[in-house]
Amino acid sequence: MKELAGKHIVLGLSGGVACYKSAQLCRLLIKAGATVQVVMTEAAAQFITPVTMQALSNRPVYGSQWDAREANNMPHINLSREADAILIAPCSADFIARLVQGRADELLSLLCLARPQERVPLLLAPAMNREMWVHPATQRNLAQVAQDGALVLGVGHGDQACGETGDGRMLEPEELLEEVIAFFTPKCLAGQKVLITAGPTFEAIDPVRGITNHSSGKMGFAIARAAQEAGAQVTLVAGPVHLHTPRGVQRLNVQSAQEMLHAVTQQAPAASVFIATAAVADWRPAHSAQQKIKKDGSGEVPMLSFVENPDILATVAQSERAQASDLFCVGFAAESHDLLQHATAKRVRKGVPLLVGNIGPATFGRDDNALLLVDAAGHRELPHASKRELAQQLVVEIAQRLPLHSKRF
């Protein structure tokens, strides 16, 4: 999936050891479909060579405002006019200060100053020592460049090249890619607060055994990322899965259906959209043993009794806010047969305006899927694609339905 297809990004490197991350960032941007034009300061070339960046970008690297390769000898004009965005990564403390001062005595700062501000956004990925990061001068400069229209992407926390630990690390290449993709994503859910459940639940039989299912959580996590990129404030209630939390998403980890219900009911009053993708266990053991149930050699099999788990989707859909159309609820259905029939019935039974069916065969753990959208008007398929693409399509579908949402469905 080429999420940055057609985008031309100027990747600027200022001086800092984090330049080594820029090589991987360049690769990721290109893999996402962007063309990348690298511009380096003289200091950046002390940390990584222009030859490396040229090989990765497959384009000539620029480093001087006097570069004669441009027919008019104006690379600061030509490069900035071609760009859809300028991303400075790493952006050193010195370079941030240069931007604040409007310096124009080397190509990269000159290019930033000369860019058409209403059309070419400036994104900054700071990288510096923790003391430099918290210094009042740096913080003043960051506030000023943000006021001047730049988007400061923030920093990471961890070990630094100097041997110290703290804030100031440049974000990882994968994180920066997410930020760039999110920047270009239309904000169809701007102002919305989206609550999502994802993954399986685990219902304990004893301290080491339990009842669960094969749900990977990938669909729910993909929806969380897509909703965040679309401008929503996202809270993700996740069952026991080992997946990367999308950048900018608040994650709450739970185990059982009862824990998931508690987390959801705590968060639902502030949400405007609830998307229940989690594969919640229908039943749980009536009693969970305090110690591991062991074989005693008699051949007898322990007898387990079960009780029904709470219906999280129905509970939220029947809440006062949902009934008043202040909370738009979306359910998911995974069926082994007769998907349309079961999904249609489930939508009415749960009382939700939109029910999404997973079109089989079983998609647990897979990276792709196809979806069936069922609402009061009928049904429609989202054809087979990656879960990432389906999540983006579903977010648009939900956004389009929000203004039309009413009590009657």
Summary of the structure (lengths in Angstrom):
residues: 409
radius of gyration: 25.6
end to end distance: 34.8
largest distance: 91.2
contacts: 1355
relative contact order: 0.09
helix: 35%
strand: 24%
